[in-house]
Amino acid sequence: MDSDVLFVVGIVLVALGVPSLVSAFSESRPPRAAATAFLLGGALIAFAAVSKPGGYEFGDIPDVVMHVVARAIR
């Protein structure tokens, strides 16, 4: 699998973990789903950053996301 795809999937998992975290804290229950999403998303982001030569820069993120979405639509 391409490192760009792994990077974008990791970003999506981390983004989905935020509402889960807020929901868990507002209902006074342990944030197990949020922790799982953060761990898996962080691991995917880290693996993608290490496996891509040169890594990712902060300014490259929108281009990477749009490239992956464009490839998925095609």
N, CA, C and O of each residue as an XYZ file, in Angstrom:
296
protein
N       0.845     -1.180      0.000
C       0.000      0.000      0.000
C       0.892      1.245      0.000
O       1.961      1.256      0.610
N       0.452      2.253     -0.668
C       1.199      3.491     -0.810
C       1.262      4.238      0.530
O       0.296      4.229      1.292
N       2.386      4.875      0.810
C       2.536      5.595      2.073
C       1.592      6.791      2.157
O       1.179      7.174      3.252
N       1.247      7.384      1.017
C       0.299      8.498      1.044
C      -1.082      8.045      1.510
O      -1.750      8.750      2.265
N      -1.502      6.875      1.060
C      -2.805      6.337      1.472
C      -2.799      6.038      2.968
O      -3.758      6.356      3.671
N      -1.727      5.430      3.452
C      -1.631      5.144      4.881
C      -1.652      6.431      5.704
O      -2.264      6.483      6.771
N      -0.988      7.455      5.207
C      -0.957      8.742      5.897
C      -2.359      9.341      5.995
O      -2.758      9.821      7.056
N      -3.098      9.314      4.902
C      -4.448      9.897      4.895
C      -5.400      9.071      5.755
O      -6.233      9.643      6.459
N      -5.302      7.757      5.719
C      -6.145      6.914      6.571
C      -5.835      7.185      8.035
O      -6.745      7.213      8.863
N      -4.569      7.383      8.365
C      -4.202      7.722      9.735
C      -4.785      9.056     10.171
O      -5.256      9.189     11.301
N      -4.756     10.041      9.286
C      -5.339     11.348      9.609
C      -6.842     11.216      9.844
O      -7.389     11.823     10.764
N      -7.503     10.423      9.010
C      -8.950     10.229      9.163
C      -9.262      9.531     10.488
O     -10.208      9.910     11.178
N      -8.482      8.527     10.841
C      -8.714      7.835     12.121
C      -8.523      8.764     13.314
O      -9.311      8.731     14.259
N      -7.491      9.586     13.275
C      -7.266     10.530     14.366
C      -8.404     11.543     14.429
O      -8.863     11.900     15.514
N      -8.857     12.004     13.265
C      -9.962     12.964     13.224
C     -11.254     12.346     13.754
O     -12.035     13.029     14.417
N     -11.489     11.067     13.472
C     -12.685     10.401     13.985
C     -12.572     10.098     15.481
O     -13.586      9.909     16.153
N     -11.376     10.051     15.989
C     -11.194      9.799     17.415
C     -11.559     10.989     18.288
O     -11.897     10.815     19.459
N     -11.497     12.195     17.735
C     -11.791     13.403     18.524
C     -13.244     13.433     18.992
O     -13.476     13.627     20.185
N     -14.243     13.250     18.110
C     -15.624     13.241     18.610
C     -15.895     12.096     19.583
O     -16.674     12.242     20.525
N     -15.246     10.961     19.346
C     -15.401      9.836     20.259
C     -14.842     10.161     21.639
O     -15.416      9.768     22.654
N     -13.735     10.870     21.673
C     -13.137     11.271     22.938
C     -14.047     12.241     23.694
O     -14.257     12.096     24.898
N     -14.577     13.220     22.985
C     -15.475     14.194     23.611
C     -16.732     13.503     24.122
O     -17.203     13.802     25.220
N     -17.278     12.583     23.337
C     -18.472     11.852     23.746
C     -18.215     11.009     24.988
O     -19.044     10.966     25.896
N     -17.075     10.345     25.028
C     -16.753      9.507     26.179
C     -16.613     10.341     27.443
O     -17.111      9.950     28.499
N     -15.945     11.480     27.351
C     -15.778     12.311     28.534
C     -17.084     12.957     28.972
O     -17.312     13.135     30.169
N     -17.947     13.313     28.018
C     -19.208     13.943     28.397
C     -20.165     12.951     29.051
O     -21.031     13.351     29.830
N     -20.018     11.663     28.743
C     -20.867     10.638     29.338
C     -20.179      9.904     30.489
O     -20.703      8.906     30.984
N     -19.031     10.380     30.912
C     -18.268      9.810     32.038
C     -17.991      8.316     31.868
O     -18.207      7.522     32.784
N     -17.514      7.956     30.694
C     -17.121      6.566     30.462
C     -15.706      6.540     29.893
O     -15.232      7.549     29.371
N     -15.039      5.413     29.987
C     -13.656      5.353     29.503
C     -13.586      5.518     27.983
O     -14.412      4.953     27.266
N     -12.623      6.276     27.488
C     -12.518      6.527     26.045
C     -11.765      5.428     25.295
O     -10.713      5.679     24.708
N     -12.307      4.214     25.318
C     -11.612      3.083     24.685
C     -11.570      3.210     23.162
O     -10.525      2.998     22.548
N     -12.688      3.550     22.563
C     -12.728      3.674     21.102
C     -11.838      4.823     20.636
O     -11.147      4.708     19.624
N     -11.858      5.929     21.374
C     -11.020      7.069     21.007
C      -9.544      6.710     21.133
O      -8.741      7.069     20.272
N      -9.189      6.012     22.189
C      -7.792      5.619     22.370
C      -7.345      4.680     21.257
O      -6.224      4.789     20.762
N      -8.215      3.763     20.865
C      -7.889      2.846     19.771
C      -7.708      3.607     18.464
O      -6.768      3.342     17.715
N      -8.606      4.552     18.188
C      -8.498      5.339     16.953
C      -7.221      6.172     16.950
O      -6.538      6.261     15.930
N      -6.900      6.780     18.083
C      -5.682      7.587     18.163
C      -4.431      6.726     17.992
O      -3.498      7.119     17.292
N      -4.409      5.562     18.624
C      -3.236      4.693     18.512
C      -3.047      4.164     17.090
O      -1.941      4.202     16.551
N      -4.127      3.672     16.488
C      -4.006      3.147     15.129
C      -3.685      4.264     14.130
O      -2.843      4.091     13.249
N      -4.356      5.398     14.272
C      -4.086      6.521     13.378
C      -2.671      7.043     13.530
O      -1.996      7.321     12.540
N      -2.225      7.175     14.765
C      -0.853      7.632     14.998
C       0.182      6.661     14.469
O       1.211      7.069     13.931
N      -0.094      5.371     14.623
C       0.829      4.358     14.108
C       0.890      4.406     12.578
O       1.967      4.280     11.995
N      -0.259      4.586     11.933
C      -0.266      4.678     10.468
C       0.465      5.923      9.988
O       1.215      5.866      9.013
N       0.254      7.043     10.662
C       0.937      8.283     10.286
C       2.444      8.124     10.461
O       3.222      8.512      9.588
N       2.850      7.554     11.588
C       4.280      7.372     11.843
C       4.907      6.419     10.834
O       5.999      6.678     10.329
N       4.220      5.319     10.540
C       4.754      4.365      9.570
C       4.875      4.996      8.189
O       5.869      4.786      7.494
N       3.873      5.766      7.791
C       3.913      6.420      6.481
C       5.035      7.448      6.424
O       5.718      7.562      5.407
N       5.230      8.195      7.503
C       6.281      9.215      7.518
C       7.669      8.590      7.463
O       8.578      9.145      6.847
N       7.832      7.450      8.097
C       9.129      6.783      8.101
C       9.397      6.083      6.769
O      10.534      6.058      6.297
N       8.357      5.519      6.165
C       8.568      4.752      4.941
C       8.702      5.617      3.686
O       9.192      5.136      2.665
N       8.277      6.883      3.740
C       8.415      7.761      2.574
C       9.776      8.445      2.638
O      10.118      9.051      3.654
N      10.546      8.354      1.573
C      11.840      9.047      1.565
C      11.645     10.564      1.673
O      10.921     11.159      0.874
N      12.278     11.168      2.637
C      12.140     12.609      2.854
C      11.019     12.964      3.801
O      10.951     14.098      4.275
N      10.133     12.019      4.090
C       9.031     12.272      5.006
C       8.011     13.244      4.452
O       7.954     13.493      3.247
N       7.205     13.792      5.353
C       6.169     14.757      4.988
C       6.451     16.077      5.684
O       6.925     16.107      6.820
N       6.159     17.153      5.000
C       6.212     18.472      5.618
C       4.785     18.933      5.860
O       3.854     18.454      5.213
N       4.613     19.858      6.788
C       3.274     20.307      7.150
C       2.540     20.900      5.952
O       1.331     20.706      5.821
N       3.229     21.606      5.089
C       2.610     22.221      3.922
C       2.213     21.231      2.846
O       1.431     21.569      1.957
N       2.737     20.012      2.907
C       2.421     18.989      1.910
C       1.123     18.244      2.203
O       0.603     17.552      1.328
N       0.598     18.370      3.402
C      -0.552     17.570      3.813
C      -1.779     17.802      2.923
O      -2.388     16.825      2.487
N      -2.173     19.063      2.629
C      -3.349     19.231      1.751
C      -3.152     18.611      0.362
O      -4.087     18.037     -0.196
N      -1.955     18.724     -0.189
C      -1.693     18.131     -1.500
C      -1.761     16.611     -1.449
O      -2.280     15.978     -2.368
N      -1.243     16.031     -0.385
C      -1.284     14.575     -0.242
C      -2.726     14.098     -0.127
O      -3.107     13.119     -0.768
N      -3.526     14.779      0.681
C      -4.924     14.392      0.856
C      -5.677     14.499     -0.468
O      -6.415     13.585     -0.837
N      -5.499     15.594     -1.175
C      -6.201     15.772     -2.443
C      -5.745     14.745     -3.483
O      -6.552     14.275     -4.284
N      -4.465     14.400     -3.472
C      -3.951     13.397     -4.401
C      -4.590     12.033     -4.124
O      -4.972     11.325     -5.056
N      -4.705     11.672     -2.860
C      -5.303     10.369     -2.499
C      -6.791     10.357     -2.827
O      -7.304      9.356     -3.328
N      -7.490     11.454     -2.551
C      -8.926     11.521     -2.870
C      -9.135     11.461     -4.377
O     -10.054     10.791     -4.848
N      -8.293     12.151     -5.137
C      -8.413     12.131     -6.593
C      -8.167     10.724     -7.144
O      -8.845     10.291     -8.076
N      -7.211     10.024     -6.573
C      -6.957      8.655     -7.016
C      -8.120      7.741     -6.662
O      -8.433      6.822     -7.419
N      -8.768      7.979     -5.518
C      -9.899      7.143     -5.109
C     -11.111      7.374     -6.000
O     -11.871      6.446     -6.277
N     -11.290      8.606     -6.445
C     -12.433      8.924     -7.295
C     -12.237      8.373     -8.699
O     -13.194      7.924     -9.330
N     -11.020      8.402     -9.184
C     -10.729      7.935    -10.534
C     -10.983      6.509    -10.702
O     -10.783      5.970    -11.791
